[in-house]
Amino acid sequence: MLWSDLGLRLGEGGMRFDETARLAAVRRAITRAPSAGRAGDAHVDAEAVTNQSTIVVFRDGKETARSTGETQQASLIEILRRAIP
């Protein structure tokens, strides 16, 4: 399941991250705080992201894929695979 692969674990205390999960690096990239504008860092224009859930995939500092409002597991897995070398 995608959420398990990303390392999302639901327990009695709530949600926790499993750093040993297969796609933990992808989850960290998705959830990390935005950079402070350092040269070479990837940047997402907030104006270009709608109110729906949006996944923006970067590779080597360039946007390689974008998915808005996607809910199908197979489609989400495919878009996340674009971030994995």
N, C-alpha and C positions, 0 to 999 in steps of 0.2 A: 504494500500500500504506500502511496506517495508520502503521506504524513509520517509514517514510520521511517521511510528511507531518508526523509529530511531530519529525522531525530526529534520529532515532537512526541512527547510521552505525557499522557494524562493520568494522574494519580490522585490520591485522596487530597493532597495539598494543592492541586491545580496542575497547570501545564509546566513541564520542565523540558530542557533541551538535553538530548543525548549526543555528546560530542563524538561518540564512536560510530554513529550511524553512517551508512554508505554515502549519503548526500549531505552530511553535516556542513561541509565547506560551502555548498550552495546555499544552505539555510543561513549560514553566517554572513554570506555576501548579501543576501536579501534583507536581513534584519539589522545590519550594522548601521551605525549613525552616519549621516552624510559627512563627507570630508569638509574640511575648512577651506576648500578652494586651493589645495596644493596643486602645483603644476603637474599635469599628466593624469590627474584623477578623473575618473568617469563622472559625468554630470548628467542629471536628469532635469529637464526643464519642467518645473511644477505646473506650468500652464498647459503642458502637453499631456498631462495625466488627468483622466476624467475622474468623476466621483465613484465610478465602479472600481472593483478591484482590478489592479493593473500590475502585470509582471513585465519588467523591462530587463532584458538579458544583455549583458555586456561581455565582450571578449576582447582582450588586448586593448581596453580603453574605448572600444567602439560598440555602439548599440548593434546587436545582431538579431534581436527579435523583440516583439512586443505583443502582449496578449491582454485584452481588456474584457472583463466579465466572463472569462472562461471558467467552466465548472466541470468539464469532462476530464476524468483522470488521465486518459491516454493523451489528450492534447496538452495537459499541463506537464506530464512527464516529457513529452517531445520538446516542448519549449525550454524546459530546464536542462535537458541534455545538451542544448546548444551552448550552455555555459561551462560544460565540463570538457576539458581538453582530451 
